[in-house]
Amino acid sequence: QVQLVESGGGLVQPGGSLRLSCAASGSIFSINVMGWYRQAPGKQRELVAAITSGGMTNYADSVKGRFTISRDNAKNTVYLQMNSLKPEDTAVYYCNGRVATPLRVYDYWGQGTQVTVSS
């Protein structure tokens, strides 16, 4: 089992910055990929950024050049630095931990944190 707790959301003006944190606990050694997803009202949940246990990263086209995902293995924490925020970035952001075994994939989710970009 993996437990994920997000923090760092809030209200920010367009052009501003926020940093989200996701603290992992439990069977963290089994996590292959950590990621951030977001879900806006009336829309499907979408991948924002992901980072593998080896440090490889992947970003949605809409956030490339503005968001940065990173991890601190000593603190078992993954971060999402969000710069140049736009109103369309408004959503609930969820931390995800994925464990892949030969038989199946397990996805663990945090409770979500609201990010609102508005003037």
N, C-alpha and C positions, 0 to 999 in steps of 0.2 A: 504494500500500500504506500501511496505517496500523498502527502498533504501539501497544498500550495496556498499561500496567503499573499494577496496583492495589497499594495499600498501606493499612495502618491497621486491619486487622481484629484480632480478639482475643476474649478472654473478659471479659465485663462483667456486673455484677449487674443484676437488674431495676431499672428506674428510672435506670440510668446512661446515659452518653453515649459515643459513638465518632464519629470523623471518618474517613471513607474518602477516599482520594485516587486519582486516575487520571491518570497522565501520558501524554500522547499525543505521538507522533513520526511522522515520515514525511510523507505527503501530507495533513497536517492541514487545509490550506486547503479541501479538498474535503468535509470533514465537515459535514453539515447538522444532525444531531441527536446529542447525547451523552446517554447514559442509564445508569442503574443497574438491573440485574435481580438477582433472587435465586432460588435454588433450594434448597428444603428437602428432606431425604431423603424419597423416595417421592412427591414432588410435582413438578409441571411448573414450568419456569422462568417467572417472572412479572415484569412491569415494576414497578419501585418508583418511579422518578422519571426525568424526562427534561428536557433543556433544549435549546432550539434555538440556532442561531447568532445569532439576534436577541435571545436572552435570555428567550424565553417558556418557562414551566415547566408541567409536568404531573406529578401525583402519583397513586399508587394510594390509594383511599379508606382503606385500612388504615393508612397512614402520614401522612395529612394532619394538619397541626398538630404533628407530632413530628419529621419529617424535612425537611431543606432541601437542595436541590441548587443549586450555584453553580459559576461558572467563572472562572478567572483566565486571560484570553487571553494575557497577557504570559508566563505560565509554561506555557501549553498544558496546563493541568490543570483537571480537574473534581473537585468535592468533593461528598460526601454527609455532611452533619451529621446525626447520628442522636441524638435525645434521647428521654428517657422510654422507654427500650428495654424490650421485653417478651419473655418466653421464646419467643413465637411469631415473633419477628423472627430467630430463629436460622436461619441458612442460609449457603450460599456466595454471596457477592455478586460479580457480574460487571459490569465496565464494558463498555459498548457504544458503538461509533461507527458511525453510519449515513451512507452516502453514496448519495444518490439521483440517478440520471441519467435522461434521457428513456427509456432502454431497460430499465434494471433498477435494483434496489436492492442495495447491498453492505453487509453487516454484518460489522464487525470486533469481536473479543472479546478481553478480557484473560484472564489465567490464573485469575482468581477469588481471593477472599480470604475466609477463614472468619470469620464472626461468631457467637459463642455467647453467649447471654444466659441466665445461670443463677446461682443462689445457692449 
